[in-house]
Amino acid sequence: MLHLIFQSPIETAILERVAVGDVLVFLENAALRVLKNSSLSAKLTQQLAANRLCVLSDDMAARGISAGELVSGIEVIDYAELVELTVQHPLIQSWS
C-alpha cells in the first residue's frame, strides 16, 4: 500500500497503522516532520527497517529543506517518481 501523508503534525497512530512493506510519502507540510531534529525522528528511523519512506523534492524546496536535514534513510523523490509509486501501488491511503 502507498500512504500519502499530508498531515502535520503527523500522529504516531498513522505510523502504527502502516504494514511491513508499505511505502510512505510525506507531502506538503508533512515534509517538515521528517527532519533530523523533529520529534518523530527516532520513530521514523525505526520505521525505515520495515518501510520505504520518501519526501517530495518540490515540497522540500518550497520549505527551504535540504537533503542533509532529513532523517537518514528517507528518500527524496520527484513528481515522476511519485506517479510511478501510484502506478506500482493500486491501493492508496491519503492522510490529511
C-alpha angles and dihedrals in degrees: 000000000000117000117201107198117198097152119111122214091038112219115226087227088074091056090049091057094057118104125222109276096024119132122229123200119192112211138180112348092355085076087075091062096062094066121121091243097049122113089246098055096103092046092048091050089054091046091057090070090068105021144042110242121197138175127202113249094217091055090050091050092049089055097042094247120152124205090246090064094060127098104269111264098030110126123226111221135180130221093271090056090047090054090049090053090052090052092048094048113047089180109074129176119194119203113197 
